[in-house]
Amino acid sequence: MSIYVNNPHLDSMKDDILYHFNLGTSTHDLPAMFGDVKFVCVGGSPWRMKSFTEYIAKELGLLEPNAEFPNICEGTDRYAMYKVGPVLSVSHGMGIPSTLIKLLYHAHCTDVTVVRIGTSGGIGLKPGIVVVTKQSVDSVFQPRLEQVILGKPVVRSTELDAELAEELLQSGKDLAEFETVIGNTMCTLDFYEGQARLDGAFCSYSEEDKQSYLAEAYAAGVRNIEMESSVFAAMCKLSNLRAAVVCVTLLDRLKGDQLTSSHDILNSYQQRPQVLVGHYIKKKLNAYKKS
């Protein structure tokens, strides 16, 4: 299955400069660099994605003594990107532009699976539970992304690959190291009022209002809240990419707004999506080898 892009202007471009990556189609041999990629894991934290690279290299038996994984995007401060074998690990900061999809397209990658791994606030879930997203929904609990293009609103589906979600849920059960659940993920436009927090610079509602809204979200199947899943899901669906979102909960938003766990505990929680996705990738690659 090839990467799909819907932009007739790309064919007429002599060189496509992927500015965010400090890469280009005329300056780099992208098929040679990335053509073997089968799994792409994205997240907001550069540290987290480098840590995942080291973890998956060890899991796949590709970690050599004193191995170092250079940042492929070291010429820019907008992205961090690491590659080990068929796995690409990318930090995208807040939000995720379509540059990554163009990179996979120019590299002629096929049969790629993309997984966002990250952190979130849980709803009715204790800290440390890993949530595999069933649907990414907006702030009124609809599976859609509304984007303004040329001054006009365009609504796109945020449907994710249901089979992939179930496979990841099963990987969590196979590991049996932490609780893994499946549920809807609410994607918001900001960290405070958009997520019904009471601790931002501005707040126009009461504790009762907050609890009522989060109860509505829970009744709509929402089990966690973050800020990237909707645009991630919409772009992957448009590009014919199998995609999933796997995030750990750092707190139960029904019980508070601020993180009170220690740094060590939070760090251990953040490793859980890496462990789950790493187990899934290893399992799939082993299946490929046998076939």
C-alpha positions in Angstrom: 0.0 0.0 0.0 1.6 3.3 -1.2 1.5 6.7 0.5 -1.2 8.8 -1.0 -0.8 12.6 -1.5 -3.4 14.8 -3.2 -1.5 17.7 -4.5 -1.1 18.1 -8.3 1.5 20.8 -7.8 4.1 18.4 -6.4 4.6 16.8 -9.8 5.7 20.1 -11.3 8.3 20.9 -8.6 11.9 20.4 -9.6 12.9 20.3 -5.9 10.7 19.8 -2.9 12.5 21.4 0.1 11.3 19.8 3.3 12.1 22.9 5.4 11.0 21.5 8.7 13.4 18.5 8.3 16.3 20.3 6.7 16.0 17.8 3.8 15.1 18.0 0.1 14.4 15.9 -2.9 17.4 17.2 -4.9 19.9 17.4 -2.0 19.2 14.0 -0.4 18.5 10.5 -1.7 15.3 10.1 0.3 14.4 6.6 -1.1 17.9 5.4 0.0 17.6 7.0 3.4 14.0 6.1 4.2 12.6 3.7 1.6 12.7 0.7 4.0 10.6 2.4 6.7 7.6 0.3 7.8 6.8 1.9 11.2 6.7 5.6 12.1 6.3 6.6 15.7 5.6 10.2 16.5 5.5 12.2 19.7 5.8 15.7 21.1 9.0 15.3 23.1 12.4 15.0 21.5 13.8 13.2 24.6 10.9 10.8 24.5 11.4 9.9 20.8 15.2 9.4 21.2 14.5 7.2 24.2 12.1 5.2 22.1 14.7 4.8 19.4 17.2 3.4 21.9 14.5 1.1 23.3 13.3 -0.3 20.0 16.9 -0.8 18.8 17.5 -3.0 21.8 14.2 -4.8 21.3 15.0 -5.6 17.7 18.6 -6.6 18.4 20.0 -3.6 16.5 21.6 -1.9 19.5 25.4 -2.2 19.1 27.9 -1.3 21.9 28.4 2.4 22.2 25.8 3.0 19.5 24.7 6.6 18.9 21.6 7.6 17.0 22.2 11.0 15.3 19.3 13.4 14.9 18.6 13.3 11.1 17.1 16.8 11.4 20.0 18.3 13.4 20.2 21.2 10.9 16.9 22.6 12.2 15.3 23.1 15.7 11.8 22.3 14.5 12.0 18.5 14.4 14.0 15.7 15.9 14.2 12.5 13.8 15.9 9.1 14.5 16.0 5.9 12.5 16.8 2.4 13.4 16.2 -0.4 10.9 12.6 -0.1 9.5 11.5 2.2 12.4 11.4 6.0 12.1 11.0 7.9 15.4 10.0 11.6 15.1 9.4 14.4 17.5 7.0 16.9 16.1 6.5 19.3 19.0 2.9 20.5 19.4 0.8 19.6 16.4 1.9 17.7 13.3 2.2 19.2 9.8 2.0 17.2 6.7 5.8 17.4 5.9 6.3 13.9 7.3 3.8 12.5 4.9 5.5 14.1 2.0 8.8 12.6 3.2 7.4 9.1 3.2 5.9 9.8 -0.3 9.1 11.0 -1.8 11.0 8.0 -0.2 8.5 5.6 -2.0 7.7 3.9 1.3 5.0 1.3 1.2 2.8 -0.5 3.9 3.7 2.0 6.6 2.1 2.0 10.0 2.1 5.3 11.9 1.6 5.5 15.7 1.5 8.5 17.9 2.8 7.8 21.4 2.4 10.4 24.1 0.8 11.5 27.4 -2.7 12.6 28.2 -5.1 13.4 31.0 -7.4 10.6 31.8 -11.2 10.8 32.5 -12.2 8.3 35.1 -8.9 6.4 34.8 -6.2 6.3 37.3 -2.7 7.6 36.4 -0.5 5.2 34.4 -3.2 3.5 32.3 -2.4 3.3 28.6 -5.3 4.3 26.3 -5.5 3.1 22.7 -7.6 5.5 20.8 -10.8 4.2 19.3 -11.8 7.6 17.8 -10.3 11.0 18.0 -13.2 13.4 18.8 -13.4 17.2 19.1 -14.6 19.2 22.0 -18.3 18.4 21.3 -17.4 14.7 21.0 -17.6 14.3 17.2 -15.0 12.4 15.2 -14.0 15.3 13.0 -11.4 18.0 12.4 -12.6 21.4 11.2 -9.9 23.3 9.3 -10.2 26.6 7.6 -8.7 26.6 4.1 -8.8 29.7 1.9 -11.2 31.3 4.4 -13.7 28.4 4.2 -14.3 25.6 6.8 -13.4 22.1 5.7 -14.4 19.1 7.8 -12.4 16.0 7.7 -12.8 12.6 9.3 -10.6 11.6 12.2 -11.4 7.9 11.8 -8.5 5.6 12.9 -7.7 2.0 11.9 -10.0 -0.1 14.1 -8.1 -3.3 13.4 -4.8 -1.7 14.3 -6.3 -0.4 17.6 -7.4 -3.9 18.5 -4.0 -5.3 17.7 -2.4 -2.7 20.0 -4.9 -3.5 22.7 -4.0 -7.2 22.4 -0.3 -6.3 22.6 -1.0 -4.6 25.9 -2.9 -7.7 27.2 0.0 -9.9 26.0 2.5 -7.8 28.0 0.3 -7.8 31.1 2.7 -5.2 32.7 0.2 -2.4 33.0 -3.5 -1.8 32.3 -4.4 -1.0 28.7 -7.9 0.1 27.6 -9.5 1.3 24.4 -11.6 4.5 24.3 -12.2 7.8 22.5 -9.7 10.5 22.8 -10.8 14.2 23.0 -8.4 16.5 21.1 -8.5 20.1 22.2 -7.1 23.4 20.9 -5.6 24.5 24.2 -4.4 23.1 27.5 -6.5 25.0 30.0 -10.1 26.2 29.2 -10.3 23.8 26.2 -9.7 20.9 28.6 -12.0 22.3 31.4 -9.1 23.1 33.7 -9.5 25.4 36.6 -5.8 26.4 36.9 -5.2 28.5 33.8 -4.7 32.2 33.4 -8.4 32.5 32.5 -11.4 30.5 33.7 -15.0 31.4 33.1 -16.7 28.4 34.7 -17.1 26.7 38.1 -15.9 23.4 39.5 -19.5 22.1 39.0 -19.4 23.2 35.3 -16.1 21.4 34.8 -17.4 18.1 36.4 -20.6 18.2 34.4 -18.7 18.6 31.1 -16.2 15.9 31.9 -19.1 13.6 32.8 -20.6 14.3 29.4 -17.3 13.4 27.8 -17.1 10.2 29.7 -20.7 9.3 28.7 -19.6 9.9 25.1 -16.9 7.3 25.4 -14.0 9.7 26.0 -11.3 8.3 28.3 -8.5 10.7 27.8 -7.6 14.2 26.5 -4.7 15.5 24.5 -3.9 18.0 21.7 -2.6 16.2 18.6 -4.7 13.2 17.8 -7.3 14.9 15.5 -5.0 16.4 13.0 -2.8 13.3 13.1 -5.8 11.0 12.4 -7.2 13.2 9.7 -3.9 13.5 7.8 -3.2 9.8 8.1 -6.6 8.9 6.8 -6.2 11.3 3.8 -2.8 9.7 3.1 -3.9 6.0 3.2 -1.8 5.4 6.2 -2.7 2.8 8.9 -2.6 4.9 12.1 -3.1 4.7 15.8 -2.8 6.8 18.9 -1.4 5.3 22.2 -1.2 7.6 25.2 -0.6 7.1 28.9 -2.7 8.9 31.5 -0.7 11.1 33.9 -3.7 12.0 36.1 -7.5 11.6 36.4 -9.0 14.9 35.4 -12.1 14.2 37.5 -9.9 14.4 40.6 -7.7 17.4 39.7 -5.9 19.5 37.1 -2.2 19.5 38.2 0.4 16.7 38.1 1.3 15.7 41.6 3.2 12.5 41.0 7.0 12.5 41.3 9.3 13.0 38.3 10.4 9.4 38.5 6.9 8.0 38.5 5.8 10.3 35.6 8.9 9.1 33.7 8.0 5.5 34.3 4.4 6.2 33.0 5.8 7.8 29.8 7.7 4.7 29.0 4.6 2.5 28.9 3.4 3.5 25.4 6.9 2.9 24.2 6.9 -0.6 25.7 3.5 -1.4 24.2 4.3 -0.1 20.7 7.8 -1.7 20.8 6.2 -5.1 21.6 3.8 -4.6 18.7 6.5 -3.7 16.2 8.7 -6.6 17.3 5.7 -9.0 17.0 4.9 -7.7 13.5 8.5 -7.9 12.2 8.8 -11.5 13.5 5.7 -12.4 11.6 7.1 -10.8 8.4 10.3 -12.9 8.8 8.3 -16.1 9.2 6.2 -15.4 6.1 
